[in-house]
Amino acid sequence: MDRVYFETKLAMSDEGRIEGWAWKYAQPDRIGDVITKGAFAGAALPLPMLFGHDMNDPVGTWDAATDAEDGLSLKGRLLIEEVGRAREVSALVRSGAVRGISIGFRTKAATKRKGGGRTITELELLEASLVTVPMHPGARVTSAKTAVQALSLAASLQRATAQLKRKT
């Protein structure tokens, strides 16, 4: 009889870690604006994480920005231990009710695009907000690490282990 052993170690935390795409280079936003690679150079970190572009509703900080080939990727943390509103927003993100990221910026250099919109080559990134519907269809939360996800993974591993036991 063959036996299979799985050793699993799960670190369960609900520290509010979050990451996502703030802007995707491959397509324009809903009004036709395109931002080119390199336009985000010099972004000052940490960057405020707001809810719905409300300057009076900060819920966290974006601590890392990567200008990747695909677009601008952000990593940050909802301040769930320190800010009550951040706990509410975290619940909305985990449930899927809030899935978008939208950036607030000041345009420094741009040209008009045929058919509408602009090609933005230089900007000052001011904030990135968690929103229900982002201006750019590719701007979205890709990961929100929580205890809920760790528990879901543990349940999946338990089901897989149970199926393997039945087959032996």
Helices and strands as residue ranges (DSSP letters): E 17-24, E 34-35, E 47-51, E 58-67, E 71-78, H 84-95, E 100-112, E 118-131, E 140-144, H 147-167
